[in-house]
Amino acid sequence: MEIPDKPYLRIGEVARLLGTHTHVLRYWESCFPQLKPVRAASGQRLFHPSDLETLLIIKTLLHEEGYTIAGAKRRLDELSGEAQSEREGMVDQLRDELSDILKMLD
């Protein structure tokens, strides 16, 4: 699936890309706190491309890997924690490298 190069996607576009129905996306939004689409002035849900990636993970967990909603929520939290740890590790590494560069410049 190719994610369109747009800042936001409407719920209908997201449903078509994922091959699901809009009511399923609304239900997942109520179950998964990670999903927070922006609301247009008209009330239309607008999903950021990162939301689309999260929805794809949710769909994979539920439909392909057989997770329950509760299990998928836990797994998504685990994946978010792993990503956060990875980002923190990268920040620490960059901090160390910058410190080494500053020592070389002194």
N, C-alpha and C positions, 0 to 999 in steps of 0.2 A: 504494500500500500504506500502510495506516495502522498505525503502531507502537502497540501497546497501552500504556496508561499503567500499567506495572508496573515495579518495580525490576529484576526478572529474569524471563527467559523460559526455559522448558525447551526442550531440543533438538527435541522433537516439534513444539512451537508454532512455533519458528523455521523448521523444515523446511516446515511448512504455509504459513506466511507467504511464504516464498521460492519455494514450488512445487518443492521438491527433496526428496531423501531424506536421512535422518539419516546414512547412511554417507558421503554426499558431504560433509556438514558436518564429520564427524570427519576425513575425508581433508584437507579444506581446513585444518582446525585444525593438522594435522601439517605442512602446507606453508607456511603463513603465520604467522610469529611474532607478527604483530599481533593474532592471535586467541588470547585467553587466558581462556576461560570459567572462571567460579568453579565449584568442585566442592562440591556439598552433602555432608553427612555420609554420605548414601547412595551417593555417587559420581556422582550425576546431574549432567550439565553444565547450568549455569545461565548464560545469556547476558544481558549488560547491553544495553539498547537501543543503545548506541554500537557494540557488537559486531554487532548486526543491520545497522546502517548500513554497517559494514565488509564484512560478508558480501554485502550488496546490491551494493556496488562490485565485489567479487570476482566475483560472478555476472555482472554486466554486462560486466566486462573479458573473462571467459572465454567466455561464451555469446553475447553480442551483438557484442562488438568483436573477437572471434577471437584474443585473446591466448593464448599458451601459459602454463603455470604460471610458468615462469621470467620471462616477459615481464610477467605480471600482478604478480609480486612486485616487479619493478623499478618498474613504474608506481605501485604502491601506495606504495613507498618515496618516489618522486618527489612523489606527492600529499601524503604525510605531511610531507615537507620543505617543500613550498609552504605548508602550513597552519602549520607551525612558524614560518616566516619571516613569515607574515602576523601571527601572534600577537605575535612579537617587535616588529614594526613598530607594532602597536597599543600595546604596552607603552611603547615609546619615545615615541610621540605623547602618551600619557597623562602620562608623566613630564614632558615639555616643557610641557604644559598646566598641570600642577600647579605646576611651577616658576614659570610666568608668573603664576599666581594668588598664589603666595607673595610674589612681587616686588610685586604690586599691594597686598598687605596691609601691606607694610613701610612 
